[in-house]
């Protein structure tokens, strides 16, 4: 074992396991999962025979797996099979992205239908009776059946994020909240800092037992949906989401303290952000730390003081725009906009820029990659056109 793979000190508070996983071939994924679970006590440390487990992927929108927008179906299938081997009574799989998505289309296009085929797992619907969960000053609507779940395994995707800098372990549990309610929260918390504080409260309210992060193929640049896939070739796992995201930051060369969500969660005692107190182990540690992934444009948004966020984003005119060639007029962006700033224009939607709050929900939710990020500083450029996915960059 190389020094990079050894615990940084014997008094480590949190363990994050990282395993090499070069491809999404099922046998290799299962082997990597067994490796990252072993330092945590194995799956038996979290799931007992006869229990109900929810395997919660990141299904941001109806993108195919090769776009690296969503958790890969091979990772979900491998976890489902391990849960079957462990003797779980019920295995549920699902997520609720922002806006209005037809669940059958979402599950089919992201590969989740294939992931559970031939297993005892069931794809769960959020189009059911919702019950309230108090979350600080907010009330979160969650599906009634969540009360029957004994164990939540959060299976995140490692990506950059235009609003929150990066997305991984901490943010993934937001998908437990009804997608239709998320527009209201984006309106209430429009700035990166405000949304990050809210997401930390959500994680504290709905903490998973275990987090696994799919970082075989990640998203760099302007994630969470308009960036570029890049091969990293690792899986991560841990029980401390703050520590998992801290280690994940290393791939993007991002200081964890510069990510508001990570910093705020650590300040509230929800996990460990200090690398000296995190025990990073496994065959993939060196590979992750040697990566040179491109960060998000969010680093510019982070420099805008929160009281001036609306004015600042207006001055810089960092706004979404509709890519005419890619738009399928499906209406998902119209339903996802928290300010109702997108009109159904017939052939394609029209964004009323004066009402836009730059939350980028439309860009996140568009299943066709048709919402482009425009930056007007005398000129404008469309990142989506330049960053369409002709292939996957290797790092």
C-alpha positions as a LaTeX table, in Angstrom:
\begin{tabular}{lrrr}
\hline
Residue & $x$ (\AA) & $y$ (\AA) & $z$ (\AA) \\
\hline
Unk1 & 0.00 & 0.00 & 0.00 \\
Unk2 & 1.38 & 3.40 & $-1.00$ \\
Unk3 & 1.53 & 6.26 & 1.50 \\
Unk4 & $-1.40$ & 7.96 & $-0.28$ \\
Unk5 & $-3.55$ & 4.93 & 0.46 \\
Unk6 & $-2.74$ & 4.80 & 4.15 \\
Unk7 & $-4.63$ & 6.59 & 6.93 \\
Unk8 & $-3.29$ & 10.09 & 7.36 \\
Unk9 & $-3.21$ & 9.61 & 11.12 \\
Unk10 & $-4.34$ & 7.01 & 13.62 \\
Unk11 & $-6.91$ & 9.32 & 15.20 \\
Unk12 & $-8.94$ & 9.67 & 12.00 \\
Unk13 & $-12.60$ & 10.50 & 12.70 \\
Unk14 & $-14.01$ & 9.32 & 9.36 \\
Unk15 & $-13.21$ & 6.64 & 6.81 \\
Unk16 & $-13.67$ & 7.10 & 3.08 \\
Unk17 & $-12.93$ & 4.10 & 0.87 \\
Unk18 & $-11.94$ & 4.55 & $-2.78$ \\
Unk19 & $-11.61$ & 1.62 & $-5.18$ \\
Unk20 & $-10.39$ & 1.45 & $-8.76$ \\
Unk21 & $-13.24$ & 0.66 & $-11.17$ \\
Unk22 & $-12.20$ & 1.18 & $-14.77$ \\
Unk23 & $-15.51$ & 0.40 & $-16.46$ \\
Unk24 & $-19.18$ & $-0.32$ & $-15.82$ \\
Unk25 & $-18.90$ & $-4.05$ & $-16.44$ \\
Unk26 & $-21.06$ & $-5.61$ & $-13.72$ \\
Unk27 & $-18.53$ & $-8.06$ & $-12.26$ \\
Unk28 & $-15.92$ & $-5.32$ & $-11.94$ \\
Unk29 & $-18.39$ & $-2.94$ & $-10.33$ \\
Unk30 & $-19.41$ & $-5.56$ & $-7.77$ \\
Unk31 & $-15.77$ & $-6.26$ & $-6.93$ \\
Unk32 & $-15.12$ & $-2.53$ & $-6.44$ \\
Unk33 & $-18.22$ & $-2.23$ & $-4.26$ \\
Unk34 & $-17.07$ & $-5.09$ & $-2.04$ \\
Unk35 & $-13.69$ & $-3.34$ & $-1.71$ \\
Unk36 & $-15.15$ & 0.03 & $-0.63$ \\
Unk37 & $-17.62$ & $-1.59$ & 1.75 \\
Unk38 & $-15.03$ & $-3.76$ & 3.51 \\
Unk39 & $-13.36$ & $-0.94$ & 5.53 \\
Unk40 & $-16.83$ & 0.18 & 6.63 \\
Unk41 & $-17.76$ & $-3.25$ & 7.99 \\
Unk42 & $-19.32$ & $-4.63$ & 4.82 \\
Unk43 & $-22.95$ & $-4.34$ & 3.81 \\
Unk44 & $-23.86$ & $-6.35$ & 6.91 \\
Unk45 & $-22.96$ & $-3.32$ & 9.02 \\
Unk46 & $-25.92$ & $-1.44$ & 7.48 \\
Unk47 & $-28.49$ & $-3.92$ & 6.23 \\
Unk48 & $-29.98$ & $-6.83$ & 8.15 \\
Unk49 & $-31.89$ & $-9.75$ & 6.61 \\
Unk50 & $-35.60$ & $-9.01$ & 6.37 \\
Unk51 & $-35.25$ & $-5.22$ & 6.21 \\
Unk52 & $-36.50$ & $-2.82$ & 3.55 \\
Unk53 & $-33.79$ & $-0.86$ & 1.74 \\
Unk54 & $-34.12$ & 2.14 & $-0.54$ \\
Unk55 & $-31.33$ & 2.45 & $-3.11$ \\
Unk56 & $-31.42$ & 6.13 & $-4.03$ \\
Unk57 & $-29.52$ & 7.12 & $-7.21$ \\
Unk58 & $-29.05$ & 10.59 & $-8.67$ \\
Unk59 & $-31.58$ & 10.80 & $-11.53$ \\
Unk60 & $-31.38$ & 14.51 & $-12.25$ \\
Unk61 & $-33.21$ & 14.20 & $-15.56$ \\
Unk62 & $-33.94$ & 11.71 & $-18.32$ \\
Unk63 & $-30.43$ & 11.46 & $-19.75$ \\
Unk64 & $-28.87$ & 8.21 & $-20.99$ \\
Unk65 & $-26.06$ & 6.81 & $-18.81$ \\
Unk66 & $-23.27$ & 7.80 & $-21.20$ \\
Unk67 & $-23.96$ & 11.50 & $-20.57$ \\
Unk68 & $-22.68$ & 11.09 & $-16.96$ \\
Unk69 & $-25.63$ & 13.11 & $-15.66$ \\
Unk70 & $-27.09$ & 10.27 & $-13.59$ \\
Unk71 & $-25.87$ & 7.36 & $-11.49$ \\
Unk72 & $-24.95$ & 4.54 & $-13.84$ \\
Unk73 & $-27.39$ & 1.59 & $-13.90$ \\
Unk74 & $-24.57$ & $-0.93$ & $-13.49$ \\
Unk75 & $-23.74$ & 0.55 & $-10.08$ \\
Unk76 & $-27.40$ & 0.35 & $-9.05$ \\
Unk77 & $-27.74$ & $-3.22$ & $-10.31$ \\
Unk78 & $-24.60$ & $-4.28$ & $-8.44$ \\
Unk79 & $-25.90$ & $-2.76$ & $-5.18$ \\
Unk80 & $-29.30$ & $-4.38$ & $-5.69$ \\
Unk81 & $-27.64$ & $-7.77$ & $-6.13$ \\
Unk82 & $-25.58$ & $-7.29$ & $-2.97$ \\
Unk83 & $-28.79$ & $-6.40$ & $-1.10$ \\
Unk84 & $-30.40$ & $-9.58$ & $-2.43$ \\
Unk85 & $-27.43$ & $-11.61$ & $-1.24$ \\
Unk86 & $-27.76$ & $-9.96$ & 2.16 \\
Unk87 & $-31.39$ & $-11.10$ & 2.43 \\
Unk88 & $-33.26$ & $-7.79$ & 2.19 \\
Unk89 & $-37.01$ & $-8.35$ & 2.28 \\
Unk90 & $-37.79$ & $-5.42$ & $-0.03$ \\
Unk91 & $-35.42$ & $-3.50$ & $-2.29$ \\
Unk92 & $-36.73$ & $-0.22$ & $-3.64$ \\
Unk93 & $-34.99$ & 2.00 & $-6.19$ \\
Unk94 & $-35.95$ & 5.56 & $-7.06$ \\
Unk95 & $-35.42$ & 9.31 & $-7.09$ \\
Unk96 & $-37.52$ & 12.44 & $-7.60$ \\
Unk97 & $-35.86$ & 15.11 & $-9.76$ \\
Unk98 & $-37.02$ & 18.71 & $-9.98$ \\
Unk99 & $-39.95$ & 19.55 & $-12.20$ \\
Unk100 & $-42.40$ & 17.36 & $-14.01$ \\
Unk101 & $-40.88$ & 14.15 & $-15.35$ \\
Unk102 & $-42.87$ & 11.15 & $-16.51$ \\
Unk103 & $-41.42$ & 8.47 & $-14.24$ \\
Unk104 & $-41.64$ & 5.67 & $-16.78$ \\
Unk105 & $-39.59$ & 7.74 & $-19.24$ \\
Unk106 & $-37.13$ & 8.83 & $-16.54$ \\
Unk107 & $-36.50$ & 5.28 & $-15.35$ \\
Unk108 & $-36.26$ & 3.86 & $-18.86$ \\
Unk109 & $-33.93$ & 6.47 & $-20.32$ \\
Unk110 & $-31.56$ & 6.51 & $-17.33$ \\
Unk111 & $-31.28$ & 2.73 & $-17.42$ \\
Unk112 & $-32.99$ & 2.08 & $-14.10$ \\
Unk113 & $-35.60$ & $-0.20$ & $-15.70$ \\
Unk114 & $-32.78$ & $-2.37$ & $-17.00$ \\
Unk115 & $-30.91$ & $-2.12$ & $-13.70$ \\
Unk116 & $-33.68$ & $-3.87$ & $-11.75$ \\
Unk117 & $-34.79$ & $-6.29$ & $-14.49$ \\
Unk118 & $-34.69$ & $-9.88$ & $-13.27$ \\
Unk119 & $-34.09$ & $-8.86$ & $-9.65$ \\
Unk120 & $-36.45$ & $-8.53$ & $-6.69$ \\
Unk121 & $-36.03$ & $-4.76$ & $-6.72$ \\
Unk122 & $-38.96$ & $-2.43$ & $-7.41$ \\
Unk123 & $-38.84$ & 1.04 & $-8.96$ \\
Unk124 & $-40.71$ & 3.35 & $-6.59$ \\
Unk125 & $-42.97$ & 6.21 & $-7.56$ \\
Unk126 & $-43.13$ & 9.66 & $-5.96$ \\
Unk127 & $-46.58$ & 10.21 & $-7.49$ \\
Unk128 & $-48.18$ & 9.04 & $-4.26$ \\
Unk129 & $-49.50$ & 10.62 & $-1.09$ \\
Unk130 & $-46.91$ & 12.97 & 0.40 \\
Unk131 & $-46.36$ & 13.43 & 4.12 \\
Unk132 & $-44.57$ & 16.36 & 5.82 \\
Unk133 & $-41.12$ & 16.22 & 7.35 \\
Unk134 & $-40.09$ & 19.23 & 9.42 \\
Unk135 & $-36.76$ & 20.66 & 8.30 \\
Unk136 & $-35.89$ & 23.74 & 10.32 \\
Unk137 & $-38.20$ & 26.48 & 9.11 \\
Unk138 & $-39.31$ & 24.41 & 6.12 \\
Unk139 & $-41.58$ & 21.43 & 5.64 \\
Unk140 & $-40.40$ & 18.78 & 3.20 \\
Unk141 & $-42.99$ & 16.68 & 1.34 \\
Unk142 & $-41.77$ & 13.08 & 1.11 \\
Unk143 & $-43.59$ & 9.95 & $-0.10$ \\
Unk144 & $-45.69$ & 8.20 & 2.51 \\
Unk145 & $-43.91$ & 4.91 & 1.86 \\
Unk146 & $-40.57$ & 6.37 & 3.06 \\
Unk147 & $-41.69$ & 5.59 & 6.63 \\
Unk148 & $-41.47$ & 1.87 & 5.75 \\
Unk149 & $-37.80$ & 2.10 & 4.72 \\
Unk150 & $-35.30$ & 0.73 & 7.24 \\
Unk151 & $-32.10$ & 1.63 & 5.38 \\
Unk152 & $-31.35$ & 4.30 & 2.78 \\
Unk153 & $-28.31$ & 3.72 & 0.57 \\
Unk154 & $-27.55$ & 6.97 & $-1.24$ \\
Unk155 & $-25.81$ & 6.34 & $-4.57$ \\
Unk156 & $-24.58$ & 9.71 & $-5.79$ \\
Unk157 & $-22.84$ & 10.81 & $-8.98$ \\
Unk158 & $-19.66$ & 12.89 & $-8.71$ \\
Unk159 & $-20.18$ & 16.07 & $-10.73$ \\
Unk160 & $-19.54$ & 19.76 & $-10.77$ \\
Unk161 & $-22.53$ & 22.01 & $-10.14$ \\
Unk162 & $-23.20$ & 25.50 & $-11.47$ \\
Unk163 & $-24.93$ & 26.70 & $-8.30$ \\
Unk164 & $-23.31$ & 24.68 & $-5.50$ \\
Unk165 & $-19.81$ & 24.10 & $-7.02$ \\
Unk166 & $-20.03$ & 20.32 & $-6.82$ \\
Unk167 & $-22.59$ & 17.64 & $-6.14$ \\
Unk168 & $-22.02$ & 14.29 & $-4.52$ \\
Unk169 & $-22.84$ & 12.75 & $-1.17$ \\
Unk170 & $-24.40$ & 15.69 & 0.69 \\
Unk171 & $-26.73$ & 16.89 & $-2.04$ \\
Unk172 & $-27.98$ & 13.53 & $-3.22$ \\
Unk173 & $-30.59$ & 13.06 & $-0.47$ \\
Unk174 & $-32.45$ & 16.10 & $-1.78$ \\
Unk175 & $-33.95$ & 13.65 & $-4.28$ \\
Unk176 & $-36.05$ & 12.15 & $-1.47$ \\
Unk177 & $-38.13$ & 15.34 & $-1.52$ \\
Unk178 & $-40.98$ & 15.54 & $-4.00$ \\
Unk179 & $-39.70$ & 17.06 & $-7.24$ \\
Unk180 & $-42.74$ & 19.25 & $-7.67$ \\
Unk181 & $-41.97$ & 21.00 & $-4.37$ \\
Unk182 & $-38.39$ & 21.85 & $-5.29$ \\
Unk183 & $-39.34$ & 24.84 & $-7.41$ \\
Unk184 & $-40.69$ & 26.49 & $-4.27$ \\
Unk185 & $-37.42$ & 25.94 & $-2.42$ \\
Unk186 & $-35.35$ & 27.34 & $-5.29$ \\
Unk187 & $-37.45$ & 30.48 & $-5.18$ \\
Unk188 & $-36.99$ & 30.77 & $-1.44$ \\
Unk189 & $-33.23$ & 30.11 & $-1.59$ \\
Unk190 & $-31.94$ & 31.53 & $-4.90$ \\
Unk191 & $-28.29$ & 32.21 & $-4.02$ \\
Unk192 & $-25.52$ & 29.58 & $-3.74$ \\
Unk193 & $-25.12$ & 30.27 & 0.01 \\
Unk194 & $-28.83$ & 30.20 & 0.79 \\
Unk195 & $-29.43$ & 27.01 & $-1.19$ \\
Unk196 & $-26.39$ & 25.38 & 0.42 \\
Unk197 & $-27.69$ & 26.14 & 3.92 \\
Unk198 & $-31.02$ & 24.63 & 2.97 \\
Unk199 & $-29.43$ & 21.50 & 1.47 \\
Unk200 & $-27.41$ & 20.97 & 4.64 \\
Unk201 & $-30.64$ & 21.04 & 6.65 \\
Unk202 & $-32.20$ & 18.55 & 4.22 \\
Unk203 & $-29.28$ & 16.18 & 4.67 \\
Unk204 & $-29.52$ & 16.47 & 8.46 \\
Unk205 & $-33.24$ & 15.72 & 8.26 \\
Unk206 & $-32.95$ & 12.75 & 5.87 \\
Unk207 & $-29.50$ & 11.23 & 6.49 \\
Unk208 & $-28.72$ & 7.97 & 4.67 \\
Unk209 & $-27.10$ & 5.02 & 6.41 \\
Unk210 & $-24.49$ & 4.65 & 3.70 \\
Unk211 & $-23.27$ & 6.70 & 0.74 \\
Unk212 & $-21.72$ & 5.27 & $-2.41$ \\
Unk213 & $-20.47$ & 7.64 & $-5.12$ \\
Unk214 & $-20.28$ & 6.67 & $-8.78$ \\
Unk215 & $-17.08$ & 8.29 & $-10.03$ \\
Unk216 & $-16.23$ & 5.83 & $-12.78$ \\
Unk217 & $-17.30$ & 8.47 & $-15.30$ \\
Unk218 & $-17.81$ & 11.89 & $-13.75$ \\
Unk219 & $-18.90$ & 15.28 & $-15.05$ \\
Unk220 & $-16.47$ & 18.17 & $-15.22$ \\
Unk221 & $-17.00$ & 21.77 & $-16.28$ \\
Unk222 & $-20.53$ & 23.10 & $-16.12$ \\
Unk223 & $-22.41$ & 20.33 & $-14.38$ \\
Unk224 & $-24.70$ & 18.96 & $-13.18$ \\
Unk225 & $-26.11$ & 18.34 & $-16.68$ \\
Unk226 & $-24.28$ & 20.52 & $-19.22$ \\
Unk227 & $-20.70$ & 19.60 & $-18.44$ \\
Unk228 & $-18.46$ & 17.08 & $-20.12$ \\
Unk229 & $-18.06$ & 13.40 & $-19.16$ \\
Unk230 & $-14.58$ & 12.45 & $-18.01$ \\
Unk231 & $-13.26$ & 9.03 & $-17.02$ \\
Unk232 & $-11.99$ & 8.93 & $-13.45$ \\
Unk233 & $-12.40$ & 5.21 & $-12.81$ \\
Unk234 & $-13.19$ & 4.96 & $-9.09$ \\
Unk235 & $-16.03$ & 4.30 & $-6.65$ \\
Unk236 & $-16.18$ & 5.97 & $-3.24$ \\
Unk237 & $-18.08$ & 5.00 & $-0.10$ \\
Unk238 & $-18.49$ & 6.21 & 3.46 \\
Unk239 & $-20.93$ & 6.96 & 6.24 \\
Unk240 & $-19.77$ & 10.58 & 6.64 \\
Unk241 & $-21.10$ & 12.51 & 3.63 \\
Unk242 & $-18.98$ & 15.55 & 4.48 \\
Unk243 & $-15.82$ & 13.44 & 4.43 \\
Unk244 & $-16.85$ & 11.71 & 1.19 \\
Unk245 & $-17.39$ & 15.05 & $-0.54$ \\
Unk246 & $-14.13$ & 16.38 & 0.91 \\
Unk247 & $-12.22$ & 13.53 & $-0.72$ \\
Unk248 & $-14.23$ & 13.95 & $-3.93$ \\
Unk249 & $-13.15$ & 17.61 & $-4.11$ \\
Unk250 & $-9.57$ & 16.50 & $-4.63$ \\
Unk251 & $-10.39$ & 15.26 & $-8.13$ \\
Unk252 & $-11.48$ & 18.78 & $-9.11$ \\
Unk253 & $-8.66$ & 20.53 & $-7.22$ \\
Unk254 & $-11.31$ & 22.32 & $-5.15$ \\
Unk255 & $-10.64$ & 23.30 & $-1.54$ \\
Unk256 & $-13.50$ & 21.77 & 0.52 \\
Unk257 & $-13.85$ & 24.99 & 2.52 \\
Unk258 & $-14.60$ & 26.84 & $-0.73$ \\
Unk259 & $-17.72$ & 24.70 & $-1.24$ \\
Unk260 & $-20.40$ & 26.33 & 0.96 \\
Unk261 & $-22.38$ & 23.12 & 1.42 \\
Unk262 & $-19.37$ & 21.18 & 2.71 \\
Unk263 & $-18.14$ & 24.01 & 4.92 \\
Unk264 & $-21.57$ & 24.63 & 6.46 \\
Unk265 & $-22.19$ & 20.94 & 7.13 \\
Unk266 & $-18.81$ & 20.61 & 8.83 \\
Unk267 & $-19.45$ & 23.71 & 10.94 \\
Unk268 & $-22.72$ & 22.17 & 12.12 \\
Unk269 & $-20.97$ & 18.99 & 13.18 \\
Unk270 & $-22.52$ & 16.81 & 10.46 \\
Unk271 & $-19.17$ & 15.40 & 9.38 \\
Unk272 & $-15.45$ & 15.90 & 8.97 \\
Unk273 & $-13.91$ & 18.34 & 6.47 \\
Unk274 & $-10.34$ & 18.24 & 7.79 \\
Unk275 & $-8.28$ & 15.91 & 5.52 \\
Unk276 & $-5.97$ & 15.19 & 8.45 \\
Unk277 & $-8.88$ & 13.55 & 10.26 \\
Unk278 & $-10.15$ & 11.53 & 7.29 \\
Unk279 & $-8.86$ & 8.01 & 6.74 \\
Unk280 & $-8.79$ & 7.59 & 2.94 \\
Unk281 & $-8.12$ & 3.97 & 2.02 \\
Unk282 & $-8.29$ & 1.73 & $-1.02$ \\
Unk283 & $-6.82$ & 1.04 & $-4.42$ \\
Unk284 & $-8.32$ & 4.18 & $-5.97$ \\
Unk285 & $-6.98$ & 6.88 & $-3.64$ \\
Unk286 & $-3.88$ & 7.64 & $-5.69$ \\
Unk287 & $-5.85$ & 7.77 & $-8.93$ \\
Unk288 & $-8.43$ & 10.17 & $-7.49$ \\
Unk289 & $-5.79$ & 12.47 & $-6.04$ \\
Unk290 & $-3.92$ & 12.53 & $-9.34$ \\
Unk291 & $-6.93$ & 13.67 & $-11.38$ \\
Unk292 & $-7.10$ & 17.09 & $-13.01$ \\
Unk293 & $-10.80$ & 17.63 & $-13.64$ \\
Unk294 & $-12.16$ & 20.99 & $-14.73$ \\
Unk295 & $-14.20$ & 22.88 & $-12.11$ \\
Unk296 & $-17.48$ & 24.68 & $-12.71$ \\
Unk297 & $-18.14$ & 28.32 & $-13.54$ \\
Unk298 & $-19.74$ & 28.46 & $-10.09$ \\
Unk299 & $-16.43$ & 29.72 & $-8.74$ \\
Unk300 & $-17.44$ & 33.11 & $-10.16$ \\
Unk301 & $-20.87$ & 32.99 & $-8.57$ \\
Unk302 & $-19.28$ & 32.24 & $-5.20$ \\
Unk303 & $-17.50$ & 35.60 & $-5.33$ \\
Unk304 & $-20.76$ & 37.54 & $-5.39$ \\
Unk305 & $-21.77$ & 38.60 & $-1.83$ \\
Unk306 & $-25.08$ & 37.03 & $-0.92$ \\
Unk307 & $-26.96$ & 40.35 & $-0.38$ \\
Unk308 & $-25.86$ & 41.39 & $-3.86$ \\
Unk309 & $-26.50$ & 38.06 & $-5.55$ \\
Unk310 & $-29.53$ & 39.16 & $-7.51$ \\
Unk311 & $-27.89$ & 42.42 & $-8.57$ \\
Unk312 & $-24.58$ & 40.72 & $-9.34$ \\
Unk313 & $-26.03$ & 37.98 & $-11.51$ \\
Unk314 & $-28.11$ & 40.58 & $-13.26$ \\
Unk315 & $-25.07$ & 42.73 & $-14.01$ \\
Unk316 & $-23.12$ & 39.76 & $-15.34$ \\
Unk317 & $-26.26$ & 38.44 & $-17.07$ \\
Unk318 & $-25.38$ & 34.82 & $-16.31$ \\
Unk319 & $-28.55$ & 33.29 & $-17.62$ \\
Unk320 & $-29.93$ & 30.16 & $-19.25$ \\
Unk321 & $-31.00$ & 30.27 & $-22.88$ \\
Unk322 & $-32.77$ & 27.83 & $-25.19$ \\
Unk323 & $-30.64$ & 26.01 & $-27.74$ \\
Unk324 & $-32.97$ & 25.98 & $-30.75$ \\
Unk325 & $-31.40$ & 23.01 & $-32.54$ \\
Unk326 & $-31.56$ & 20.73 & $-29.49$ \\
Unk327 & $-34.93$ & 21.77 & $-28.03$ \\
Unk328 & $-37.67$ & 19.14 & $-28.34$ \\
Unk329 & $-40.42$ & 21.37 & $-26.88$ \\
Unk330 & $-41.10$ & 18.74 & $-24.19$ \\
Unk331 & $-42.08$ & 21.36 & $-21.59$ \\
Unk332 & $-39.92$ & 19.96 & $-18.76$ \\
Unk333 & $-38.13$ & 23.29 & $-18.30$ \\
Unk334 & $-41.46$ & 25.13 & $-18.12$ \\
Unk335 & $-42.58$ & 22.96 & $-15.22$ \\
Unk336 & $-39.20$ & 23.12 & $-13.48$ \\
Unk337 & $-38.90$ & 26.91 & $-13.35$ \\
Unk338 & $-39.62$ & 28.12 & $-9.79$ \\
Unk339 & $-40.46$ & 31.64 & $-10.95$ \\
Unk340 & $-42.65$ & 30.59 & $-13.88$ \\
Unk341 & $-40.26$ & 32.62 & $-16.04$ \\
Unk342 & $-40.45$ & 30.24 & $-19.00$ \\
Unk343 & $-43.37$ & 30.45 & $-21.40$ \\
Unk344 & $-44.46$ & 27.67 & $-23.68$ \\
Unk345 & $-43.75$ & 29.40 & $-26.96$ \\
Unk346 & $-45.25$ & 26.74 & $-29.19$ \\
Unk347 & $-42.28$ & 25.54 & $-31.23$ \\
Unk348 & $-39.92$ & 26.08 & $-28.30$ \\
Unk349 & $-40.05$ & 27.66 & $-24.81$ \\
Unk350 & $-39.17$ & 31.30 & $-24.26$ \\
Unk351 & $-37.30$ & 32.49 & $-21.15$ \\
Unk352 & $-38.29$ & 35.87 & $-19.73$ \\
Unk353 & $-34.85$ & 37.00 & $-18.61$ \\
Unk354 & $-36.16$ & 39.80 & $-16.40$ \\
Unk355 & $-37.89$ & 37.20 & $-14.18$ \\
Unk356 & $-35.02$ & 34.67 & $-14.16$ \\
Unk357 & $-33.24$ & 34.21 & $-10.82$ \\
Unk358 & $-30.35$ & 32.15 & $-12.25$ \\
Unk359 & $-31.20$ & 29.01 & $-10.26$ \\
Unk360 & $-30.55$ & 26.90 & $-13.38$ \\
Unk361 & $-33.37$ & 24.45 & $-12.60$ \\
Unk362 & $-34.28$ & 24.52 & $-16.30$ \\
Unk363 & $-30.75$ & 23.62 & $-17.30$ \\
Unk364 & $-30.56$ & 20.83 & $-14.72$ \\
Unk365 & $-33.88$ & 19.28 & $-15.66$ \\
Unk366 & $-33.74$ & 19.45 & $-19.48$ \\
Unk367 & $-33.42$ & 15.85 & $-20.73$ \\
Unk368 & $-32.11$ & 16.96 & $-24.14$ \\
Unk369 & $-29.30$ & 19.30 & $-23.11$ \\
Unk370 & $-31.10$ & 22.13 & $-24.85$ \\
Unk371 & $-30.74$ & 24.80 & $-22.16$ \\
Unk372 & $-27.48$ & 26.68 & $-22.61$ \\
Unk373 & $-25.65$ & 28.85 & $-20.09$ \\
Unk374 & $-25.18$ & 32.33 & $-21.55$ \\
Unk375 & $-22.78$ & 34.91 & $-20.19$ \\
Unk376 & $-23.36$ & 38.40 & $-21.62$ \\
Unk377 & $-20.39$ & 40.71 & $-21.22$ \\
Unk378 & $-20.80$ & 42.55 & $-24.48$ \\
Unk379 & $-20.83$ & 39.18 & $-26.20$ \\
Unk380 & $-22.48$ & 35.87 & $-25.41$ \\
Unk381 & $-21.41$ & 32.33 & $-25.87$ \\
Unk382 & $-23.30$ & 29.10 & $-25.65$ \\
Unk383 & $-21.48$ & 26.57 & $-23.54$ \\
Unk384 & $-23.92$ & 23.83 & $-24.49$ \\
Unk385 & $-23.02$ & 24.01 & $-28.19$ \\
Unk386 & $-19.30$ & 23.83 & $-27.49$ \\
Unk387 & $-19.64$ & 21.17 & $-24.81$ \\
Unk388 & $-21.96$ & 18.66 & $-26.44$ \\
Unk389 & $-20.80$ & 15.16 & $-25.64$ \\
Unk390 & $-18.86$ & 13.78 & $-28.63$ \\
Unk391 & $-16.98$ & 11.49 & $-26.32$ \\
Unk392 & $-15.58$ & 11.00 & $-22.86$ \\
Unk393 & $-12.36$ & 12.69 & $-21.83$ \\
Unk394 & $-9.88$ & 10.56 & $-19.95$ \\
Unk395 & $-7.98$ & 11.99 & $-16.99$ \\
\hline
\end{tabular}
